[in-house]
Amino acid sequence: MIRWREGTVDGIRREWPGAVELDVTIGDDGTHRALAYPALVGRPEPGDTVLLNTTALALGLGTGGYAIVVAVPDRLPPDPAGPGHMVKARYTPLQATVLGADEQDSPHHALLRDADSLDGTPVIVADLHSALPPILAGLLAARPGTRVVYVMTDGGALPAWFSMSVARLREAGALAGAVTAGQAFGGDLEAVTVHSGLLAARLVLDAEVIVVAQGPGNLGTGTTWGFSGVSAGEAVNAAAVLSGRPVGSLRVSEADARERHQGVSHHSLTAYGRVALARAQIVVPELGGAFGARVAGEAATLGERHDLVPVTVEGLRQELREAEKEWGVRMSTMGRRLDADLSYFLTAGAAGRHTATLL
């Protein structure tokens, strides 16, 4: 289940809030990329011996193909101080105690104790983490200054620190904050569930718009139900029961080699078509041509359960490019950049563009 290795830190490649990327020599296996979360294990320095989990590295995973630092055994970090009784990554060797936004020791407990409504706040739901930057680009180009908060679910990465995009979007002011829900952790606020995460985003962080998606990476098995994006449908239900306004961003691709993800991905058709029991506004991008007609036709199957909203993508490609440059965030999904899978990013951007009209 876990491949354990010992390594030596050769140097620091780069770092961003919450994470440090390292070069580590692992015995006779050579030098590899490794990732450490200083809040969990302390900050490794060149020359340190580190204990590593190399499972993802051995599998050659794309998003998470790092050796992960489990401990710096010769220089352990100090014991944590401060409040917090919420345990995440529970009953694993690296379970961490955090301060939950709604737990009794939180300064927000009184605000959230009886909270039960988002008061019509738009909630954009997406399958993949890579949809976050284009959603923000479309939204903020149409309505600059909108206060947006990201609620990260636990279908992908558990530490929010893994996401360089979130760190850079925060620094650029495109995101007002992040809430980590379920077993995910490391956000500005911690929440037990998506429901309490949505309420914390609205009531504590004053979100005008909330975006819900899993963290970087996702899990899929090529089966009808075995994929982590099922949570997109559950997020629609959570937003609706809390009197929010759910907006569904479709997962669309013209470049994915896998048939199940071509056109409108089966992830979206299943999550919105079968899991989401509440009505949402599903944004259908006007992509044009034969592919655009295909997307519109496949999205039409969701029309009985949801309100389909056609949205123009005119000028959106340029807005996405400008956002990349301004924020220093790379538009990328499954290793494909903006022009390699333009329809994916235009579709997410259209969801943001439409949501601006709801404010």
N, C-alpha and C positions, 0 to 999 in steps of 0.2 A: 504493500500500500504506500509506503514512504521509502524513498531512496535517501539514505543518510550519507553525507560526505563531510569531510573536514577540509577546509581550504585556508589559503592565506591571502589577505587583501593586498593587491598590488597597487591599486590607486583608485581614486574617485573619478568616475566618468562625468557625471552631472548630478544635480540634485534639484528638487522642487519641494514646495511645502509638504512635509510629512514623509518624504521618501528620499533615499540616496541610492544611486546606481553605481555599482562598483565593478572593477575588474578583479577577479579572484582566480588564483591558481588552485586547481583541485587535483592534488596528487600527480599522477602521470597522465591525467586527462587533459592537461593544458589549461589555458586561460579562458574563462567564460564570464558572461555578464551575470551579475548577481544584484539582488534588490534587498535593501534593508529598510525597515520602518523604525526610525529612532525612538518613537514613543513606546514601542514594544520591546526593543532589544538594545537600546542605546545606539550611539553613532559609531560605526566601525571606522577605523583609521588605517592607513597603509601600515603593513606589518602585523596587523592583528590576525590571530587565528580565529576563524569563524566556523560554527557548526551550520551546515546547510541542508536544506531539503531540495534535492535535485530532481524530483519526480517530473515536474513540468518540463524541465530542461531536457531530460531523457526522452520525453514524448515528442519533443519538437513543437510544442504548442506555439501558435503565432502570437496571440495577445499576451499570454502569460508565460512565455518560454524563458523564464529566468531561473537561476538558482536562488532560492529564498533564504535569507539569513534567519536562522532560528535563535541563535545566541552568539554572543561574544564572550566565551566562557572565562577568559582571563581578566575581563574588565566588565563586570555586570553593572547595569544601570542602578541608580538609587531606587529605593522603594517609592512608589507613587504616593503623593500626598493630596489631600483635598477630598471633597464629598463625592458621592457616587456609589450606588449599589446595584446598578443594572449591569448584568454580565452578558457580554456578546461573544460570539464564537464559543458558545457554552459547551462545557465539558470536553473541550479539545485542549491539547497541551498549551496553546497560546490564548486561552480564554482571557478576556480583558474586561476590567471593570470601568464603566463610564458613568457619567451623570446623565440620566435620562431627563428630557425636557419636562416630562409629566410625573416623575417620581416625587416622593414627598419632600426630599431635600432640595428640590429644584426651586429657584426663585420664580419659575413659571407655573408651579403646580396649581396655585389658586386660579390662575387664568385658564388652565386647561382642564381642571377637575370636572367641570360640568359642561365644557365646550361641546357643541354638537352641530355646528353649522359653518360652512365656508362662505355663506352669504352670496352665492352666485359667482364666486371666483372661478375663472376659467382654469381648467386642469388639462394640459396637453399630455397625452399618453403615447409613448413610443416603445417599440420592441427593443431596439439596440441602443447602447450608450452613445454610439457614433452619431445618432440623430440629434443629440443635444446641441452641438455647435450650429448646424444649419437651421434648426428650429429657432434658436436665438437670433441668428442672422436675419431670417425672414421677419421675425417679430420686431426686432429693434430697428430695422431699416424702415419699417412702416410706422413704428411708434417709438422713437428714441426716448430713452430715459425710463422705460417701463421697468418696474421692480420685479425681477423674476427670481424665484427660488427653485432649486432642483431637489426633488425627493428621490433618493437613490435606494432602490430595492435590492434584495440580496440574491438575485438570480445569477449575477456574474461575480466580479471581484467583491470581496467583503470589505476591505479597507478602502475608503474614499481616497486615501492618499495615493493609491495606485494610479489614479486618473490625473495625468498631466494636464488634460484639457480642463478639468474643473479648476485646478490651481491657476491656470493662465486666464481662464474666463473670470475668475474672482479678481485677479490682479488687474485685469482690463476694465473691470466694472460692468461686464456684461451679465454677470450673476451676482445677486445680492447675498446669496448664501446657499448652503447645502444642508439637507437633513438626511441622516442615514437611518433607514427603517429596517425592522426585523433583525437579522443577524449581522447586517452591515453596520460598520462603525467608522468613526473618524470625521464625521460632518461637523458643521458648526453647532448643530443640535442632534441629539440622539433620540430615537423614537422606538417604541415597542412594536408598532404596526404601521402599515401604510396609512391607516385612518388617523392615528395620532400624529404621524409625520405630516400629513396634509394640514391638520389643524395647527400644528406648531409652525409650519411654513406661513400660514395665513395670519395667525394671531400673534405670534412672537416675532417673526421676521418681516411682517407686514407685506407679504407677497401680493402683488397685483395679478400675477400669473404664476402658476406652478407647473413645472415639467416633471413628469414621473417616468423613469426608465431604470432598468437594471444597470449595475456598474459595468465597467469594461469587461469584455468577454461574455460569453453566454454558453449554454449547454444545449445541444440538440442531438437527437438520435436518428433522425430520418423517419420517425414514427408520427402518428397523428397527434399524440398527446405528450410525448416525451421531449419537451423543449421548455427552457426556462421562460421564454416569451409568453407562455400562458398567463403570466402575471399581468400582462397588459390588459387583458379582459377583466381581471380581478381589480385592477386599479380604476377602471371605468366604473365598476360597481361601487367602490369605496368613495370615489368623487361624487357620484350621484346620491348615495345614501346620506352624504354630508351636505347636500344642497349646493354642490359645486356644479360647474358646467363642463362636462367631459368633452374633450376634442380628441379624436383619434387620428394619429399620424400613421399612415400606411407604410409598410416595408415593401418597397418596390425596387426591382433591379432589371436592367437590360443586359448586365454583364456577368452575373453570377452563373457559373458553369452548372450549378445544380438546378435541375428542372423545377423542383419544388419551390425555389425562390425566384424564379423568373416571372416577370409581370408582377402581380400582387402576390407576395409570399404566402404560402399556406399558414405561416405563423400569424399573419394579420387576419386571414380569412377565418382561422380557427378561434383566435383570441376574441375578435370582435363579433364573429358570426355565431359562436356557440358559448363562449365563456361569459361574455358581457351580457348580463341580463337587463341592465339599464340602458336607456337610449342615450346615444352620444351623437355629436356632429362628426362625421367622418369626412375628412378633407380629400377630395379627388383632384389631383393636379391636371391641368389642361396641357398635356405634354405634346399633343399634336401627332400627326402621322399614324401609321399602323400600330406602333407600340402604344401611343396614347389611347387609341381606340380599344386596344386590348386591356389596358389598365382600367379604363372606364367601364368596360363590359364586366370585368371580374369584380370590380368594386360594386357594381350594381347588384350583385348577389347579397350585399349587406343592406340593401335598401328597405327591406321589410322591418328590420330591427332598429335601424338608425336613420338619421337624416344625412343624406349625401350632399356635400357642399363643393361644387366645382370652383376651383381657384386658378386664376391665371398665373403663369410662371414667367411672364414677360419681365425682363430686366433682373430676374432673380439670380441668374448665374453671375452677373457682375456684382450683385450684392454679396453673394457668397465669397467671391474672390476678395472683395474689399474687407470683409470680416476676417478672413484668414490673415491678411496683411496687418490689419489694425490690431487684432487680438494676439497674433503669434500662435494661433491654433491651427493645426493641420486638419483639413477635412479628409477623413479617411475611414473606410469601412471594409473590413475583411481584407486589408492590405491594398485596397483600390482607392486611388486618389480621386479628386473631384471630377476631372474630365474622363476618368476611366469608368465611372459609373454615375454619370451626371443625373440620371433620372432618380436615383436614390436620394441624392442631396436636394434636388429640386422638390421632391415630394415632401421631405421633412421641412424644408424652408417654406413651402406653401402652407403647412399647418401653422407655422408661426405667423405668417402673413395674415391668414384668416383670423387668428386669435386676436390680432391687433384691432380688428373691426368690432370685437365684442366688448371693448373697454370704453 
